[in-house]
Amino acid sequence: MISPDLLLMGGSAAVSAFTLWRWRRLDGGTTPAVAEETAGVPVELGPAVSIVTDSAQLAVMWPALGLGSWETGFPTITAATLTEAGMLVEVQILGGQSLQHWANDATREVLAAYFAVPEVRVTSPHPGFVHLELRTVDTLAESVPVTSLLAYGVDLEAVPVGVTEDHDVWRLRVMYSHILIAGATNSGKGSVLWSIVNGLGPAIKAGLVDILLGDPKGGMEFGAGEDRLWTDFQWTATGIITMLTSAEAEMQERAARFKAAGIRKFTPSADEPLKVVIIDEYAALSAFATREQVTEGLRLIGLLLTQGRAVGYSVIVAIQDPSKDNMPNRQLFSTRIGLRFDESGQTSMVHGKEAADRGSRCHMISEATPGVAYVGQDGTKDFRRVRAFWVSDTDIDRIVDTYSPALPDLSPQADYSGFDPDDLGDEPTPVAA
């Protein structure tokens, strides 16, 4: 029986295995070893397990899929592991092959059809090998409600915003980073943004983080935090440009102070908080702003992106159309989150050329799973598949009520009913008789 943890597949010669299989099949019976290996395996993985544990079937499959032949040899399955989502198969590929030979859409589709599973993903753990993820279960199919965080601390370089498909916590680096969130309408951009705010909540309440938020869609999405959660909140073209202008000027002033004081690394404090500039759907400005305003806004965002990280300014932009015209500075975002797209070309706009071959398939995310995304990070080639927390209207009210900084008490602190504003205390005091 196949081990639930690990099944090792030997690299015996394909010709010998195939000849032995043909000899065993002369009586028309089934191969005993294959029947034993498939016993107790989930029914949806039965065909796949019977194939990967049978060298004879593999000797038929590789030529049929164009991944091997009797002349050039066959790839070797070195290990197979049952996982929560299906099965992970490690393959030593042939000389001359690359990840692109295995990871393109056409090859993945025929692999899925041959193994009789809904989806096959292909990654390369190290040179000369690929991992085939035979997936029969989507571990991100169910939404996860946003969690209530303890109000006494948060790591600004590991802010919890959702879950990974391995059921780990999805954490985002906000401090020392810039984040681009892109996706079609109703793909879950709002959930990602509110999950980030929820994760930052304790630091916002403590005065360690200031949120400057521009909502060019009219302010309805984030208006609940106006005058409470946001340090600055703008929804008009003029207001957003003014906010960005002030942020850029304050960034330059902070940089000058740090230089004069010899400060090399920013550490947030109540006096010098982390400034998080959030723009929800910047391209919406083009619907009602002048061309000059749109151009100026992009210039200011570019300055914040190139100069802000070192002095405690982080930029988060959510956008529907990630084309170069709408966001020419997208390469300056160190973290790029791709939600559902309608076209494969949009995936490449966010995650780069050949992103699909490296595991990012935003254009294949279901409309039934808003908040599911592929995350790319500077310095890594692979992508993580994640899902942002589901944030309801009730959750938004809770976030605002819980994490809004306390407003100063401007009410009278004593009884001033007998106070005479005309009495300046400079009249002589009568002398007692």
Buried (B, 14 or more C-beta within 10 A) or exposed (E): EBEEEEBEBEEEEBEEBBEBBEEBEEEEEEBEEBEEBBEEBEEBBEBBBBBBBBBBBBBBBBBEBEBBEEEEBBBBBBBBBBBEBBBBBBBEBBEEBEBEBBBBEEBBEBBBEBBBBEBBBBBBEEEEBBBBBBBBBBBBEEBBEBBEBEEEEBEBEEBBBBBBBEEEBBBBBBBBBBBBBBBBEEBBBBBBBBBBBBBBBBBBBBBBBBBBBBBBBEBEBBBBBBEEBBBBBBBBBEBBBBBBEEBBEBBEEBBEEBEEEEBEEBEBEEEBBBBBBBBBBBBBBBEEBEEEBBEBBBEBBBBBBEBBBBBBBBBBBBBBBBBEEBBEBBEBBBBBBBBBBEEBEBBBBBBBEBBBBBBBBBBBBEEEBBBBBBBBBEEEBBBBBBBBBBBEEEBBEBBBEBBBBEEEEEEEEEEEEEEEEEEEEEEEEEEEE
